[in-house]
Amino acid sequence: MVMNVKSLIAISAALLAGCASRTLPEQYTLDPKGDKGLVVVSLSYAGTMGLYNLYVRSVDGSVRERFVVGQPSYVPIPQKFDFHEGAFRGDVYSTELPVGAYTVERWNVDTYSSHVGANTQIPFTVEPGKVTYLGRFEFVATETNGVVIYGARASVKDRSEQDLAIVASRTPSIKNEPIALNVSNSEAAQGLSAKQPKSEYVPPFIFIPPAR
């Protein structure tokens, strides 16, 4: 199957639609007596392909957010990342959410028709006037044929100093706001992995009669 760059960009745009905003207004302020708080989380991946998604929802199901990094295609599409660290590159999100109880419910990685994912169930709370840092989710493809990812692993790291510095550089007004760290150290959060059976795309056979 042959796809041109314009088609790949269109697919990427469609997959990215509906994800949380990475940045806040430059003069954004938090109200300690208000009904909103701020969530900071970063996503990074090693390799050249894969659209990596992290899903968050409120316990009552009324609020859902999606954080994403990467691209679904092995054909390079120019991207500007917030950071590069060794083999990893990624983005930092700072997103305003209503006060309440939440969970990081699952993650997945998409490449073409492949969809690999796992449940996480990491609880956290959004408090009024506070910044809640969820950690840096690092994704690594563990099984691939060079075009499709069949297996992946995720782990959560505390990169609060680096990630919050990036947020503060974009929104200086929150530099001195109180921060609640919610980086999960559970064994499950440090070794989340998933696989799916391999399946290959086989182009249909089309008979073309010889020209007379």
C-alpha positions as CSV (number, residue, x, y, z in Angstrom):
1,M,0.0,0.0,0.0
2,V,1.5,3.3,-1.1
3,M,0.6,6.5,0.7
4,N,1.9,10.0,0.0
5,V,3.0,12.5,2.5
6,K,-0.2,14.6,2.3
7,S,-2.3,11.5,3.1
8,L,-0.1,10.7,6.1
9,I,-0.3,14.3,7.4
10,A,-4.1,14.1,7.1
11,I,-4.2,10.8,9.0
12,S,-2.0,12.2,11.7
13,A,-4.2,15.3,12.1
14,A,-7.3,13.1,12.4
15,L,-5.7,11.0,15.1
16,L,-4.5,14.0,17.0
17,A,-7.9,15.6,17.0
18,G,-9.6,15.7,20.4
19,C,-6.4,15.5,22.5
20,A,-5.7,17.9,25.4
21,S,-4.1,21.2,24.8
22,R,-0.3,21.2,25.5
23,T,-0.1,24.9,26.6
24,L,-1.9,27.5,28.7
25,P,-2.4,31.2,28.1
26,E,0.9,33.0,29.0
27,Q,-0.7,34.9,31.9
28,Y,-2.8,32.0,33.2
29,T,-3.5,32.0,36.9
30,L,-4.8,29.4,39.4
31,D,-7.5,30.3,41.9
32,P,-7.1,28.5,45.3
33,K,-10.8,29.0,45.9
34,G,-11.9,28.1,42.5
35,D,-13.2,24.9,40.9
36,K,-10.2,24.1,38.6
37,G,-6.7,22.8,39.0
38,L,-3.8,22.1,36.7
39,V,-2.5,18.7,35.6
40,V,1.1,18.4,34.2
41,V,2.2,15.2,32.4
42,S,4.7,14.4,29.8
43,L,4.9,11.6,27.2
44,S,8.1,10.4,25.5
45,Y,9.0,7.5,23.1
46,A,12.1,6.0,21.6
47,G,12.1,5.0,17.9
48,T,10.9,6.5,14.7
49,M,7.2,5.6,14.7
50,G,4.1,5.1,16.8
51,L,1.3,7.3,18.0
52,Y,1.4,7.0,21.8
53,N,-1.8,7.9,23.7
54,L,-2.5,8.3,27.4
55,Y,-6.2,8.5,28.6
56,V,-7.4,10.2,31.8
57,R,-11.0,10.3,33.1
58,S,-12.8,11.6,36.2
59,V,-14.1,8.9,38.5
60,D,-17.7,9.9,37.7
61,G,-17.0,9.7,34.0
62,S,-17.9,13.3,33.3
63,V,-14.4,14.4,32.2
64,R,-12.1,12.7,29.7
65,E,-8.8,13.8,28.4
66,R,-6.3,12.3,25.9
67,F,-2.6,13.1,25.8
68,V,-0.6,12.1,22.8
69,V,2.9,12.1,21.3
70,G,4.5,10.7,18.1
71,Q,3.0,9.8,14.7
72,P,1.4,6.7,13.3
73,S,3.7,6.4,10.2
74,Y,7.2,5.2,9.6
75,V,7.6,8.0,7.0
76,P,9.1,11.0,8.9
77,I,6.8,13.9,9.4
78,P,8.6,17.0,10.8
79,Q,7.7,17.6,14.4
80,K,8.9,20.0,17.1
81,F,9.2,18.2,20.5
82,D,9.5,19.9,23.9
83,F,12.5,17.8,24.8
84,H,15.1,15.3,23.7
85,E,16.7,13.0,26.3
86,G,19.0,10.3,25.0
87,A,17.0,8.1,22.6
88,F,13.7,9.6,23.8
89,R,11.8,12.6,22.5
90,G,8.5,14.0,23.8
91,D,6.1,16.7,24.8
92,V,4.9,18.2,28.1
93,Y,1.2,18.9,28.7
94,S,-0.2,21.5,31.1
95,T,-4.0,21.1,31.1
96,E,-6.7,22.7,33.3
97,L,-9.2,20.2,34.7
98,P,-12.2,20.5,37.1
99,V,-11.5,19.7,40.7
100,G,-12.2,16.0,41.6
101,A,-11.0,12.4,41.7
102,Y,-9.4,11.0,38.5
103,T,-7.6,8.0,37.1
104,V,-5.1,7.5,34.4
105,E,-7.1,4.6,32.9
106,R,-5.1,3.3,30.0
107,W,-2.5,3.8,27.2
108,N,-2.1,2.6,23.7
109,V,0.1,2.9,20.6
110,D,-1.2,3.0,17.1
111,T,0.6,2.2,13.8
112,Y,-1.5,1.8,10.7
113,S,-4.0,-1.0,11.6
114,S,-2.1,-2.1,14.7
115,H,-3.5,-1.1,18.1
116,V,-1.6,-2.1,21.2
117,G,-2.6,-1.0,24.7
118,A,-3.0,-1.8,28.4
119,N,-5.0,-0.6,31.4
120,T,-3.2,1.5,34.1
121,Q,-5.6,2.5,36.8
122,I,-3.4,5.2,38.4
123,P,-5.6,7.4,40.7
124,F,-4.9,11.1,41.3
125,T,-6.8,14.2,42.6
126,V,-7.1,17.6,41.0
127,E,-7.2,20.2,43.8
128,P,-8.2,23.9,43.5
129,G,-5.3,26.2,42.8
130,K,-2.7,23.5,42.7
131,V,-0.5,21.8,40.1
132,T,-0.7,18.0,40.0
133,Y,2.3,16.3,38.3
134,L,1.6,12.8,37.0
135,G,5.1,12.0,35.8
136,R,6.7,11.3,32.5
137,F,5.3,8.2,30.7
138,E,8.1,6.6,28.6
139,F,7.1,4.3,25.8
140,V,9.3,1.7,24.1
141,A,8.3,-0.6,21.2
142,T,9.3,-4.1,22.1
143,E,8.2,-5.9,19.0
144,T,8.0,-4.4,15.5
145,N,8.5,-5.4,11.8
146,G,9.9,-1.9,11.0
147,V,6.5,-0.6,9.9
148,V,4.0,-1.9,12.5
149,I,4.4,-2.1,16.3
150,Y,3.1,-5.4,17.8
151,G,4.4,-5.0,21.3
152,A,5.1,-2.0,23.6
153,R,6.1,-1.2,27.1
154,A,5.5,1.9,29.3
155,S,7.0,3.1,32.5
156,V,6.5,6.2,34.7
157,K,9.4,8.4,35.7
158,D,9.7,11.5,38.0
159,R,11.0,14.2,35.7
160,S,9.2,17.0,37.6
161,E,12.2,19.4,37.6
162,Q,12.6,19.2,33.9
163,D,9.0,19.1,32.9
164,L,7.8,21.9,35.2
165,A,10.6,24.1,34.0
166,I,9.3,23.7,30.5
167,V,5.8,24.6,31.6
168,A,7.1,27.6,33.5
169,S,9.0,28.8,30.4
170,R,5.7,28.9,28.5
171,T,3.5,30.1,31.3
172,P,5.7,32.1,33.8
173,S,2.7,33.0,35.9
174,I,2.5,29.5,37.5
175,K,6.2,29.3,38.4
176,N,5.5,29.6,42.1
177,E,2.2,27.7,42.4
178,P,2.0,24.8,44.9
179,I,2.7,21.4,43.3
180,A,1.4,17.9,44.3
181,L,3.5,15.1,43.0
182,N,1.5,12.0,41.9
183,V,4.1,9.9,40.2
184,S,3.1,6.2,40.5
185,N,5.9,3.9,41.8
186,S,3.8,0.8,41.7
187,E,5.2,-2.3,40.0
188,A,2.4,-2.3,37.5
189,A,3.0,1.4,36.5
190,Q,6.7,0.7,36.0
191,G,6.3,-2.3,33.7
192,L,3.1,-1.9,31.7
193,S,3.3,-3.9,28.5
194,A,1.0,-5.2,25.8
195,K,1.1,-7.3,22.6
196,Q,-1.2,-8.2,19.8
197,P,-1.0,-11.1,17.3
198,K,0.9,-10.3,14.2
199,S,-1.0,-9.6,11.0
200,E,0.4,-8.5,7.7
201,Y,-1.2,-6.4,5.0
202,V,-1.5,-8.5,1.8
203,P,-2.4,-6.4,-1.3
204,P,-5.2,-7.9,-3.4
205,F,-4.3,-9.7,-6.6
206,I,-5.5,-7.8,-9.6
207,F,-5.3,-9.5,-13.0
208,I,-4.3,-7.1,-15.8
209,P,-4.6,-8.7,-19.3
210,P,-1.7,-8.2,-21.6
211,A,-2.0,-5.4,-24.2
212,R,-2.9,-6.5,-27.7
